[in-house]
Amino acid sequence: MINLLKTQDYFRLAENPSLLEDILRESKKKLVVIDEVQKLPSLLDEVHRLIEEKQIRFLLTGSSARRLKRDKANLLAGRARLSYLHPLTFHEIPQFDLEHYLLWGGLPEVNISQDKNDKREFLESYIETYLKEEIMAEQVARNLPNYSRFLKTAALCSGELINFAQVASDAQLSAATVKNYFEVVQDTLVGSLLEPWVESKKRKAIQTGKFYFFDVGVKNRLLNLSEIPQSSDLFGRSFEQFIFMELNAFRSYAKQRFALYFWRSVNHHEVDFLLGEQIAIEVKANKKVSPRDAKNLRILQEEGRHNILIVVSNDPINRLKDGILYLHWKEFLVRLWGQLGADQLRF
C-alpha cells in the first residue's frame, strides 16, 4: 500500500512519478492500493501506463475529487470503476441502536468506542482534520474561519431546501461565496444535494434542491449537540437524514440505476423520497401513524407515476391499508437491504 499522507512517499513520487514502477517491481503485488491519490494528480498518468503495459490492478482511494478536476488529472476514463464508501449502515452494525446512531452517526470509530468522550473527541478531530487537510491544505477556500462558519450554518439547514441568500445572511458571507462553498462540500464528499422531482403535471413542483450532510454524527458535532430528545423536531429531522443515508448507501452499493429525488409542490405538499419512477416514501418519526400521515403520498399518486407508496416510521405495526404500506423503519430496512443485487426493488 502506498499512502500519500506519508511525507516520504509523497515527496519521492512527486519528484519522480516513474518511481512507482520500481516500487511495484520490488513488491510483486498483484493489487496495488494508493491512498489519498488526489494529493498527487500527476501520478495518475503513471497508473494509466502501468494498467495498459503491465496489466497491474490498482485500488485508488481518496476523499476529494476537487483537486483532480482542478488540475485536469487523468481520470482513467473507461479503465476505472467508481465506487463510494458511506458511513456504516443499518445492516453493517450488529445490535443497531437507533438513538445512538441519530446522535453519533455511522463512522466506524464512533461505533467501536464505548466512551462518549472518545466519540466526541473523534468527531471533533474528524472535523478539524477535514478543515486542515481538505480545505486549507488544498486551498479550496481562501478564508478558513469563513468556511468553518459556513459549515456550522449549513449543518443547521441540513435536510432543508437550500436558500443561498438565507445561509449567506446567517454566515455573514456573500451569496456567491456560499454557493461556491456548497460546491466544495459536495466535491469533498461531506455533503450531497438531493434534487427535486419536477415532472409533476397536476401540481407545479419547486425546483430547489435539499442539502444533506453525509453523516448525521458529523452534523451534530458541528452544532455541538449532546442529545437528540425523542418527540422533538430535531429527532424527526435526524430520523429523516438517517433514512436518506440508508437509501443513498443502498443505491450506491447495490449498483441500482434508480434516481433518488424528493417532491414538493409550490403549495407545500411534500414527499420525502422518490426512488425512480415507482416508489414514493414518506418518513415520520412518530410511534403511531395514521392515514393522515399518507396525505401527501395520495396527492402525489394523482400524478399516475409512483404506485408503491410507503410510510416509514417508528410505529411497530406493519400493515397495508388502502394501497399504502406502513412499515416500521427496521422492517423497511430489512426489506431494502435484502434486495442487494436485485434488478428491481420490490416491497
Secondary structure, DSSP 8 states (H G I E B T S, - for coil): -EETTSHHHHHHHHH-TTHHHHHHHHH--SEEEEESGGG-TTHHHHHHHHHHHH--EEEE--S-SHHHHHTT----TTT-------S--GGGSTT--HHHHHHH-S-HHHHH---HHHHHHHHHHHHHHIIIIIIITTTSSS-HHHHHHHHHHHHHTTTSB--HHHHHHHHTS-HHHHHHHHHHHHHTTSEEEE-B----SSS-B----EEEES-HHHHHHHTT-----TTSHHHHHHHHHHHHHHHHHHHHHTT----EEEEEBTT--EEEEEETTTEEEEE---SS--GGGGHHHHHHHTTSS--EEEEEES-S--EEETTEEEEEHHHHHHHHHTTTT-SS---
